[in-house]
Every structure is written in structure tokens, then in C-alpha cells.
């Protein structure tokens, strides 16, 4: 049984991870609509210890939402922005 102290500590370091199913849906949409796909990796993300993952996610979430993106209700790693006819996806894994 997890104590409340351990639960609080795990919530402080938790950052969501996208599911394989969400990744597959995005890849299917890219293929079906012949969309352009861009990928990047931030290699210095986890240099600051245990809480780096959570802090990175919180900052990413703040910045991406300030750009008009909304997070998905099912997978909070998926962000969408509707801009006329264009549907943009951002996946944070």
C-alpha cells in the first residue's frame, strides 16, 4: 500500500506519456491526409534530476497552450489546434 507521502512525491515527478494507440492514430492521420510530419528530441531535458520530467512537461504544457493548442481529453500528451482547414497535432512523449 502506498503512503500519502509517497503518493505526493510521485505526483511531483509524474509526467504523462503518450500511448502507442495515440501515436498510431497520429501516424494514420498523417498518412491519410498526406500531412507533413516533424519530429524533434530535446537531449538536455533530464539533466536536472528526478523532477526534470515533470517540470519539462509543465513548461511545455504552458507554452503550447499559450499558442492556442488544446490538450486531448483522452491522452493529455496530444495537443490540437484548429486553424481554418488545418488541424495541427503536437505529441509530447
N, C-alpha and C positions, 0 to 999 in steps of 0.2 A: 504494500500500500504506500502510495506516495504522500509524503507530508506536504502541508501547505507551503512550508518554506521551500522545499524542492520544486514544487509546482510554480511558485513565484519566480524562482531562479530560471526555470526552463522557459517561462513566458518572456523573460527579459532577453533571452538569447535566441528565441524562436524566429525564424524567417520562413515564410511559405515556400514550397517547392511545387512547381507546376507538374501536373500529372502527364503520363505518357499519352493518355487519350486526348488531352487538350493539345499536346504537341502534334499528334496525328491529325486532328481536326484542322489545325492551322496549316499544316503541310498540304492537306487535301484542298483547302480553300485557295492556297497559293497556286497549286497545280490547276485546279478547275477554272479559276478566273485569270490565269496567266499573269499573276502578280509578281512584282519584284520582291525578293527576299534579301534582307540584310541581317548579318549576324556580327556580334562583337563579343569580346571577352575582356573583362577588367581583371588583370592579373594581380593587382595590388589590393584587392578587396579585403582579403582576410589576414592582413599583416598585423592587425591590432587586437588579436586575441579572441576570446570566446564571444564577445558581444558584437564583433565586427559584422557578422552576418545580419543581425537584427538592425543595427544602425544603418547599414547599407540599404536594406530593404525600406526602412522608414524614410530615408532621404530620397531614394528612388521614387517611392510612392508619392511623396510630397511634390517632387519636381514634375513627374509625369502627369499628375492630376492638375497641376497649375497650367499645363499646356492643353487642357481641355479633354484629356482622356478620362474614361471612367473604368473602374475595375469590374470584372465579371462577377456575377453573384455566385457562380458555382466554383470557379477557380480564380482566386484573388491574384494570381500571377499573370493573368491575361488582362490587358488593357485595350479598350477600343475607343476610337474617335470617329464620329460621323461628320464628314465634311463634304456636303453636296452628294455626289455619286461615289465618293471614295470612302472606303471603310478601311481604316488602318488598325493593325494589330501590333501590340507590343507584348512580348512574352518575356517574363523575367524568371529565370530558372537558377 
